[in-house]
Amino acid sequence: MKNFLTWICAGSALVGLFWALRWAGSLTPSVAEPVWPRVDRIEGSAAVELRYEGGETLHFDTPPQRVLPGNAAWVDYLSVLLKPERVCALPATSEEYSRLRTANDELTGWHDLPRFSGYGAETVLPFEPDLVLVHAWQKPDVTALLRGEGIAIVVLPMPDHWDDIEKTLRVLGTLLSVEKRATTVIEANRKRIVSLRRRLSARRKLQALSYTNLGSGGSVAGAATSADILFHLAGLENVAAKAGLVGYRTLDLEGLLRMDPDVIVVDDAHSDAITPPTRAFLYAEEGLKEMEAIRERRVIALSTELFTTCSQELLTGAERLVDELNRLEARR
């Protein structure tokens, strides 16, 4: 009984952690339309003004020099635009849930930045940021507290499409006075997308599903999610979106059987002894053995920082996904 209770508690804790990080990495709110601010450089000066329609206006006389990314996705964005000297601290989740996890020499210095645990006034204020970047889902009460302390907070919506990721890069480019760098990143990504399209084989358009099961039920990613963007880049059809699902939704095994995707994409994390990884769960479940993706062994695991991101790193994830699909196809 003691071992059973330990298993239940540990499993519940892991599920809670997963959903918290799913929110922190790539959950798209569906309760309201995204609100994008207008960002303009004041002609003839270094000043920038950011305006939300019918709401707040932020004015920066000089480019922010102590930027604080409120979650791991912002680390992805900032690390392609800025040198680490202009960033005052990073969220503790960065090492596992951002491109820092597999960073090469171009990110020298980023690993040395101090860390903060969670988005809270008590964790953010000690670093004295002159700009904090967060997404619309992040604690509005904390945002209000920080604004009350005179901290400039820029809140952007989660991306629903790749164009939103480019829009985020352009907003940051103007706000941080690195417009040329932002344009360079956008153009380089567009070239990678063209190259990726050329590498797609002539196979039929496969139906894909992003799925997670930590032992207490499954969840899938429908329309208006980072997985939907990933699949579009990789030339796949999101079967959950096709079924009318929006955002991240729970899905039982009967629902999974009905969708019967050609490809299932999972996270390569959560592989401890208590809760088996999602891929192992799928292959071990007797009732799923006749599903196309299970029968053809097309359950593909993406590394955590790519599976959970909502940044331009989705393009890297799509490249990895296409590589793996082409490899599997070549083996047949």
Backbone hydrogen bonds, N-H to C=O, Kabsch-Sander energy under -0.5 kcal/mol:
donor,donor_aa,acceptor,acceptor_aa,energy
5,L,1,M,-2.6
6,T,2,K,-2.2
7,W,3,N,-2.3
8,I,4,F,-2.3
9,C,5,L,-2.6
10,A,6,T,-2.6
11,G,7,W,-2.7
12,S,8,I,-2.6
13,A,9,C,-2.3
14,L,10,A,-2.2
15,V,11,G,-2.3
16,G,12,S,-2.5
17,L,13,A,-2.4
18,F,14,L,-2.7
19,W,15,V,-2.4
20,A,16,G,-2.1
21,L,17,L,-2.4
22,R,18,F,-2.5
23,W,19,W,-2.2
24,A,20,A,-2.1
25,G,21,L,-2.1
26,S,22,R,-2.7
27,L,23,W,-0.8
36,W,34,P,-0.6
38,R,51,R,-3.0
40,D,49,E,-2.7
42,I,47,A,-2.7
45,S,42,I,-1.7
48,V,60,F,-2.6
49,E,40,D,-3.0
50,L,58,L,-3.1
51,R,38,R,-2.9
52,Y,56,E,-2.9
55,G,52,Y,-2.7
58,L,50,L,-3.4
60,F,48,V,-3.1
61,D,59,H,-0.5
67,V,86,R,-2.5
68,L,131,L,-2.6
70,G,133,L,-2.9
74,W,71,N,-0.7
75,V,71,N,-0.9
76,D,72,A,-1.5
77,Y,73,A,-1.8
78,L,74,W,-3.0
79,S,75,V,-2.3
80,V,76,D,-0.5
80,V,77,Y,-1.2
81,L,78,L,-1.2
82,L,78,L,-3.1
86,R,83,K,-2.0
87,V,84,P,-2.0
88,C,67,V,-2.0
89,A,67,V,-0.7
90,L,114,P,-2.5
92,A,116,F,-2.3
94,S,91,P,-2.0
95,E,92,A,-0.6
96,E,93,T,-1.0
97,Y,93,T,-2.8
98,S,94,S,-1.4
101,R,98,S,-2.0
102,T,99,R,-0.8
103,A,100,L,-1.2
107,L,104,N,-1.9
108,T,105,D,-1.7
110,W,107,L,-1.8
111,H,107,L,-0.6
113,L,110,W,-1.2
116,F,90,L,-2.1
118,G,116,F,-0.8
120,G,118,G,-1.1
123,T,120,G,-0.6
124,V,120,G,-2.0
125,L,121,A,-2.3
127,F,124,V,-1.7
128,E,125,L,-2.1
130,D,66,R,-1.9
131,L,66,R,-1.2
132,V,152,A,-2.4
133,L,68,L,-2.3
134,V,132,V,-0.5
134,V,154,V,-2.3
136,A,156,L,-1.7
138,Q,135,H,-1.9
143,T,139,K,-2.0
144,A,140,P,-2.3
145,L,141,D,-2.0
146,L,142,V,-2.6
147,R,143,T,-2.4
148,G,144,A,-2.1
149,E,145,L,-0.9
149,E,146,L,-0.6
150,G,147,R,-1.8
151,I,146,L,-2.3
153,I,151,I,-0.5
154,V,132,V,-2.7
155,V,153,I,-0.6
156,L,134,V,-2.0
156,L,154,V,-0.5
164,D,161,H,-1.0
165,I,161,H,-0.9
165,I,162,W,-0.7
166,E,162,W,-1.9
167,K,163,D,-2.3
168,T,164,D,-2.2
169,L,165,I,-2.0
170,R,166,E,-2.1
171,V,167,K,-2.6
172,L,168,T,-2.5
173,G,169,L,-2.4
174,T,170,R,-2.2
175,L,171,V,-2.7
176,L,172,L,-2.7
177,S,174,T,-1.0
178,V,173,G,-3.1
182,A,178,V,-2.4
183,T,179,E,-2.5
184,T,180,K,-2.3
185,V,181,R,-2.3
186,I,182,A,-2.4
187,E,183,T,-2.6
188,A,184,T,-2.3
189,N,185,V,-2.3
190,R,186,I,-2.2
191,K,187,E,-1.9
192,R,188,A,-1.8
193,I,189,N,-2.2
194,V,190,R,-2.1
195,S,191,K,-2.4
196,L,192,R,-2.5
197,R,193,I,-2.4
198,R,194,V,-1.7
199,R,195,S,-1.2
200,L,196,L,-0.8
200,L,197,R,-0.7
206,L,204,R,-0.7
208,A,206,L,-0.5
208,A,237,E,-3.3
209,L,263,V,-1.6
211,Y,209,L,-0.6
211,Y,265,V,-2.3
212,T,219,S,-2.1
214,L,217,G,-0.8
216,S,217,G,-0.5
218,G,251,L,-0.6
219,S,212,T,-2.1
220,V,249,R,-2.9
221,A,210,S,-1.1
222,G,220,V,-0.6
222,G,247,G,-3.1
223,A,245,L,-2.8
226,S,26,S,-0.8
229,I,225,T,-1.5
230,L,226,S,-2.6
231,F,227,A,-2.7
232,H,228,D,-1.9
233,L,229,I,-2.4
234,A,230,L,-1.8
235,G,232,H,-1.3
236,L,231,F,-3.1
237,E,206,L,-2.6
238,N,236,L,-0.5
239,V,208,A,-2.5
239,V,237,E,-0.9
240,A,208,A,-0.5
242,K,238,N,-2.3
243,A,239,V,-1.4
244,G,241,A,-1.8
245,L,240,A,-2.3
247,G,223,A,-3.0
249,R,220,V,-2.2
249,R,247,G,-0.5
251,L,218,G,-2.3
256,L,252,D,-2.1
257,L,253,L,-2.4
258,R,254,E,-2.0
259,M,255,G,-2.0
260,D,256,L,-2.3
262,D,207,Q,-1.8
263,V,207,Q,-2.0
264,I,298,R,-2.2
265,V,209,L,-3.1
266,V,300,I,-2.6
268,D,302,L,-2.0
272,D,275,T,-0.5
281,F,277,P,-2.2
282,L,278,T,-2.6
283,Y,279,R,-2.3
284,A,280,A,-1.7
285,E,281,F,-1.3
286,E,284,A,-0.6
288,L,285,E,-1.7
289,K,286,E,-1.3
291,M,288,L,-2.1
293,A,261,P,-1.2
295,R,291,M,-3.2
296,E,292,E,-2.5
297,R,294,I,-1.0
298,R,293,A,-3.2
300,I,264,I,-2.6
300,I,298,R,-0.7
302,L,266,V,-2.8
302,L,300,I,-0.5
306,L,303,S,-1.7
307,F,303,S,-2.4
308,T,304,T,-2.1
314,L,311,S,-1.9
315,L,312,Q,-1.7
317,G,313,E,-2.0
318,A,314,L,-2.4
319,E,315,L,-2.2
320,R,316,T,-2.3
321,L,317,G,-2.3
322,V,318,A,-2.5
323,D,319,E,-2.3
324,E,320,R,-2.2
325,L,321,L,-2.4
326,N,322,V,-2.7
327,R,323,D,-2.0
328,L,324,E,-2.5
329,E,325,L,-2.3
330,A,326,N,-2.2
331,R,327,R,-1.1
332,R,328,L,-0.5
332,R,329,E,-1.1
